[in-house]
Amino acid sequence: MTLEVKMWGRIGKLAAPVILAMLTQTAINIMDTVMVGWLEPSYSIAGQSALGYSLPLLWSVGGFLSALSVGTLAITARRFGEGKFEKSGQTLTNSVTIAVISGIVFSIGSYLAVPYVFPLLNDNESVLAFGIPYAQLRLLGVLSMVATISFKSFFDGIGKTHVHMVIAIIMNAANIILNYLLIFGIGPFPRLYVAGAGLASLIATYIGLAIMILWALSPKYIKKFKYFSRSKLSKKVAWAIVRISFPSGLATVFAMLGFLMFLKIVGYLDTMAVEETLSATAAYGGPFAKSFASLQHQLFDSHDFFGRIYVSDLAFMSIEARPPIFASGAKVIMDLLSITFMSAIAFGTATATLVSQSMGKGDPELAEKYGWESAKLGGLLFGLIGLLTFIWPEVALGLLSRDQAVITAAIPSIRVLASIEWAIGIGLILTQALFGAGNSKFVMYVEGTLHVVCLVPLAYILGIRLELGPVGVWSSAVIYIILLASIMGWKFRGGSWKTIKV
């Protein structure tokens, strides 16, 4: 058996539970999309669009704090590779402490901020009505999200990647059941529609955290790693975790803010579609269009119900009430791609563990080999997934949406993205490998730069200015992904990360 085959086996053994766990975790968000899509169109289209804006908000906050996992995994795996098991346990103690304190503060703060932030992203009344309560409920789960990630990164760092897999499966099962009960109001449960999906996800995340804590309290782990002791609290260790994690957190914020701006541009396509329809309708076009629209809004919002019926132009209001098809399609596309994203990050997590453990054993060359072999394996796997999606996009999109208008609008864009799924895999795997080596600052600089000078500006130029529509907007993501994979490959090949001390 060749060394490469052995390494693929080791990578696969560590990655498989992480992939299943992260896909299960992703399924929580996907099941929200699917079940909201089962509601009648007056709820489903705007509801799915609302979810599309809510999740980047969640990850802007939760993802920033969850970057704690980067420092936790890197230090845990490095100390484990050095044979310093109690030092690995000390890392968990300090990581969980940071997670709980920051999680409480950010959960409350972000909950209060949502009503002011959400309208900046989309002004569709239906999207706001569904999105604000859903986002608030999800953001109350930041504490459980970050604390769970802290435990997960410790177990991943010592090679016990199956722990989070089991817990994620239980969480997702709970989420599906609660979604069904709370979205549709089964039995004694209230019919909460989109908000029900948010509440179900919130409860499921705290169920997962409770199980994770019980798992960590197992005597075999307590005896070996000796964590959960006040004597293990250390400013030096806590700072080391924050120092490595903070750049990753900023990189996540850059990424999510970039995607939020990206979605805002997609939402503008829906606005343009309404304006084009009105302009093409002789009765609503011409120089008085804006003043006429303002008058209609005033009449329709009037408290005089009968006067509103007879005076306002319901045909005009019907055109303006066009569902946000492009934004809903973007959410479906993002959910499909999240399968690749999370699987690639799972491969990267396994790679980060192997890279960091190899560095702890004083073998940087082995660490580099693990990085390249994982990238090669991921490129092949995700390239195959992309090929299947390219050939049968209707099947893939139909898994998440029943609305034919949404599916039809999303097909050209998903094909564009499917063609470069291999690059998504390679880019994210090498990104995680650099995290495992402690080179998080470089990743932060690259992510920030690419979002500011590439993803958002190109989405606007190609989609809006050049009038290429959704395909133009998503083409900017293709360019971003190719650049990310190329830059991370260049940096990893350079080898400067081999000298970083953790």
Residue pairs with C-beta under 8 A, 6 or more apart in sequence:
3 369
4 373
7 369
7 370
7 373
8 373
8 377
10 354
10 370
11 347
11 350
11 351
11 354
11 370
11 373
11 374
11 377
12 377
14 159
14 161
14 350
14 353
14 354
15 161
15 346
15 347
15 349
15 350
15 351
15 374
16 161
17 161
17 162
17 164
17 165
18 156
18 161
18 164
18 165
18 346
18 347
18 349
18 350
19 342
19 343
19 346
19 347
20 165
20 168
20 169
21 152
21 161
21 164
21 165
21 167
21 168
21 169
21 346
22 168
22 342
22 343
22 345
22 346
22 349
23 339
23 342
23 343
23 346
24 165
24 168
24 169
24 171
24 172
25 168
25 171
25 172
25 342
26 335
26 338
26 339
26 342
27 172
27 175
28 171
28 172
28 175
28 201
28 204
28 205
29 51
29 55
29 201
29 335
29 338
30 335
30 338
30 400
31 172
31 175
31 176
31 179
32 51
32 179
32 197
32 198
32 200
32 201
33 48
33 51
33 331
33 332
33 335
33 400
33 401
34 399
34 400
35 179
35 180
35 183
35 197
36 43
36 44
36 47
36 48
36 51
36 183
36 193
36 194
36 197
37 44
37 47
37 48
37 400
37 401
37 402
37 403
38 44
38 183
38 184
38 402
39 47
39 183
39 193
39 194
41 323
41 403
42 126
43 130
43 193
43 194
44 402
44 403
45 323
45 324
45 325
45 328
45 403
45 406
46 124
46 126
46 127
46 129
46 130
46 323
46 324
46 328
47 130
47 193
47 194
48 328
48 331
48 332
48 401
48 406
49 122
49 124
49 127
49 131
49 267
49 324
49 327
49 328
49 331
50 126
50 127
50 128
50 130
50 131
50 134
50 135
50 194
51 131
51 134
51 194
51 197
51 331
52 263
52 327
52 328
52 330
52 331
52 334
53 118
53 121
53 122
53 127
53 131
53 135
53 260
53 263
53 327
54 131
54 134
54 135
54 138
54 198
55 138
55 334
56 256
56 257
56 259
56 260
56 263
57 110
57 114
57 117
57 118
57 121
57 135
57 139
57 256
57 260
58 135
58 138
58 139
58 142
59 252
59 256
60 252
60 253
60 256
60 257
60 260
61 106
61 110
61 139
61 142
62 106
62 139
62 141
62 142
62 145
62 146
63 249
63 252
63 253
63 255
63 256
64 249
64 250
64 252
64 253
65 99
65 102
65 103
65 106
65 142
65 145
65 146
65 249
66 145
66 146
66 149
66 249
66 252
67 245
67 246
67 248
67 249
67 251
67 252
68 95
68 98
68 99
68 102
68 146
68 149
68 150
68 153
68 241
68 242
68 245
68 249
69 149
69 150
69 152
69 153
69 245
70 153
70 244
70 245
70 248
70 435
70 440
71 95
71 240
71 241
71 242
71 243
71 244
71 245
71 248
71 440
72 91
72 92
72 95
72 150
72 153
72 154
72 157
72 241
72 245
73 153
73 154
73 156
73 157
73 349
73 352
73 353
73 356
73 435
73 436
74 157
74 244
74 352
74 356
74 435
74 436
74 437
74 438
74 502
75 88
75 91
75 157
75 237
75 240
75 241
75 244
75 502
76 88
76 91
76 92
76 153
76 154
76 157
76 158
77 156
77 157
77 158
77 352
77 353
77 356
77 357
77 360
77 436
78 356
78 357
78 359
78 360
78 502
79 85
79 87
79 88
79 91
79 360
80 88
80 157
80 158
80 159
80 357
80 360
81 356
81 357
81 358
81 359
81 360
81 361
82 360
82 361
85 224
85 225
86 225
86 226
88 154
88 157
88 158
88 225
89 224
89 225
89 226
89 227
89 232
90 227
90 232
90 234
90 237
91 154
91 157
91 237
91 241
92 150
92 151
92 154
92 216
92 225
92 227
93 227
93 228
93 229
93 232
93 233
94 232
94 233
94 234
94 237
94 238
94 241
95 150
95 153
95 154
95 241
96 147
96 150
96 151
97 233
97 238
98 150
98 238
98 241
98 242
99 143
99 146
99 147
99 149
99 150
100 143
100 147
102 146
103 142
103 143
103 144
103 145
103 146
103 147
104 143
106 142
106 143
107 139
107 140
107 141
107 142
107 143
110 139
110 142
111 136
111 139
111 140
114 132
114 135
114 136
114 139
115 132
115 136
118 128
118 131
118 132
118 135
119 128
121 260
121 263
121 264
121 267
122 128
122 131
122 263
122 264
122 267
122 324
122 327
124 267
124 270
124 324
127 324
127 327
130 193
130 194
130 195
131 194
133 194
133 195
133 198
134 194
134 195
134 197
134 198
135 198
136 198
137 195
137 198
137 199
137 201
137 202
138 198
138 201
138 202
140 202
141 201
141 202
141 205
141 206
144 205
144 206
144 208
144 209
145 205
147 209
147 212
148 164
148 167
148 205
148 208
148 209
148 212
151 163
151 164
151 212
151 213
151 215
151 216
152 163
152 164
152 212
154 216
155 161
155 163
155 164
156 164
156 349
156 350
156 353
157 353
157 356
158 225
159 353
159 357
161 349
161 350
161 353
163 212
163 215
164 212
167 208
167 211
167 212
167 215
168 208
170 207
170 208
170 211
171 204
171 205
171 207
171 208
172 204
174 203
174 204
174 207
175 200
175 201
175 203
175 204
178 199
178 200
178 203
178 204
179 196
179 197
179 200
179 201
180 186
181 187
181 189
181 196
181 200
182 189
182 190
182 192
182 196
182 197
182 199
182 200
183 191
183 192
183 193
183 194
183 196
183 197
183 200
184 191
184 196
185 191
185 192
185 196
190 196
192 199
216 227
216 228
217 228
221 227
222 228
226 232
240 502
244 438
244 440
244 502
245 440
246 440
247 440
247 441
247 443
247 444
248 435
248 440
248 443
248 444
250 444
250 448
251 440
251 443
251 444
251 446
251 447
251 448
252 447
254 444
254 447
254 448
254 451
254 452
255 447
255 451
257 451
258 451
258 452
258 455
258 456
261 456
261 459
262 455
262 456
262 459
262 473
262 476
262 477
263 327
263 330
265 456
265 459
265 460
265 463
265 464
265 473
266 326
266 327
266 330
266 463
266 470
266 473
267 324
267 326
267 327
268 464
269 326
269 463
269 464
269 469
269 470
269 473
270 322
270 324
270 325
270 326
270 327
272 464
273 322
273 325
273 326
274 319
274 320
274 322
277 319
277 322
278 284
278 285
278 289
278 293
278 316
278 319
278 320
279 285
279 289
281 319
284 292
284 293
284 316
284 319
292 316
293 316
293 320
296 312
296 313
296 316
296 317
296 320
299 307
299 308
299 311
299 312
300 308
300 312
300 317
302 308
302 312
323 405
325 403
325 405
325 406
325 409
326 409
326 470
328 401
328 403
328 406
329 401
329 406
329 407
329 409
329 410
329 413
329 470
330 410
330 470
332 397
332 400
332 401
332 406
332 407
332 410
333 397
333 410
333 413
333 414
333 417
333 474
335 400
336 389
336 396
336 397
336 399
336 400
336 414
337 417
337 421
337 424
339 385
340 382
340 385
340 386
340 421
340 424
340 425
341 424
341 428
343 381
343 382
343 425
344 378
344 382
344 424
344 425
344 427
344 428
344 429
345 428
345 432
347 374
347 377
347 378
347 425
347 428
347 429
347 432
348 374
348 428
348 429
348 430
348 431
348 432
348 433
348 435
349 432
350 374
351 370
351 371
351 374
351 375
351 429
351 432
351 433
351 436
352 432
352 433
352 435
352 436
352 437
353 436
354 367
354 370
354 374
354 436
355 367
355 370
355 371
355 433
355 436
355 437
356 367
356 436
356 437
356 438
356 502
358 364
358 366
358 367
358 370
359 367
359 437
359 498
359 502
364 495
364 498
367 437
367 498
368 492
368 495
368 498
370 433
371 429
371 430
371 433
371 492
372 492
374 429
374 433
375 425
375 426
375 429
375 430
375 433
375 489
378 425
378 426
378 428
378 429
379 422
379 423
379 425
379 426
380 422
381 425
382 421
382 422
382 424
382 425
383 421
383 422
383 425
385 421
386 417
386 418
386 419
386 420
386 421
386 422
387 418
388 396
389 396
389 414
389 415
389 418
389 421
390 415
390 418
390 419
393 410
393 411
393 414
393 415
393 418
394 407
394 411
396 414
397 406
397 407
397 410
397 411
397 414
398 407
401 407
401 410
409 470
410 470
412 470
412 471
413 470
413 471
413 473
413 474
416 471
416 474
416 475
416 478
417 474
417 477
417 478
419 478
420 478
420 481
420 482
423 481
423 482
423 484
423 485
424 481
424 485
426 485
426 488
426 489
427 481
427 484
427 485
427 488
427 489
430 485
430 488
430 489
430 491
430 492
431 443
431 484
431 488
433 492
434 440
434 442
434 443
434 488
434 491
434 492
434 497
435 443
437 497
437 498
437 500
438 497
438 500
438 501
438 502
439 491
439 496
439 497
439 500
442 491
443 488
446 484
446 487
446 488
447 484
450 480
450 483
450 484
451 480
454 476
454 479
454 480
454 483
455 476
455 477
455 480
456 476
457 476
458 475
458 476
458 479
458 480
459 472
459 473
459 476
459 477
461 476
462 468
462 472
462 473
462 475
462 476
463 469
463 470
463 472
463 473
463 476
464 472
466 472
468 475
491 497
